[in-house]
Amino acid sequence: MSGVQDAMILADQQKIDQQAAAQNAQTYNPDGSGKANDYHPPKLPQSTFPPHLTAGSDFKVNRDELTKVAAQMGQDLAALESALQTLGNGGAGGATVGGWEQADGFGNNSGQAWWGIYSFVQELNTVYDQVIGYLHQTAQNYGDAEQTTAAAANQVGSDAAPSGLA
């Protein structure tokens, strides 16, 4: 045999070895099922709903805790707004680079990236502020519901017959 034939045989053998390795490395059978049956569904997050709450038990909402969370989120929002202000004062930075084709492209890309980040943080602040408002409204709604329920419960039996009909 010549050296060329040896090289061709060696190349063919390498192709065969690669194909065999690729065939064995596949994670699915021809019918679509997994070879190792290694599918594991993701774990569900822990529920924050009271675990032992039933139809006959009490459900309590700590309105003070909701208000504390909203206050802490307000402090976080102030930090986010400060970051947005800093970002806004910094300007686009690289967008001012220019003068030749590559610099113009770089300046345009960095300007678009800056605007995307700035817009995202601005929208995040808006949504964060809405969540704070919703927490305050939720605490207020629970307080109103408790007062209304207590007032209604106190009225039960106090006026069994409407006045003038007895």
Buried (B, 14 or more C-beta within 10 A) or exposed (E): EEEEEEEEEEEEEEEEEEEEEEEEEEEEEEEEEEEEEEEEEEEEEEEEEEEEEEEEEEEEBEBEEBBEBBEEBBEEBEEBBEEBEEBEEEEBEBBEBBEEEEEEEBBBEBBEBBEEEBEEBBEBBEEBBEEBEEBBEBBEEBEEEEEEEEEEEEEEEEEEEEEEEE
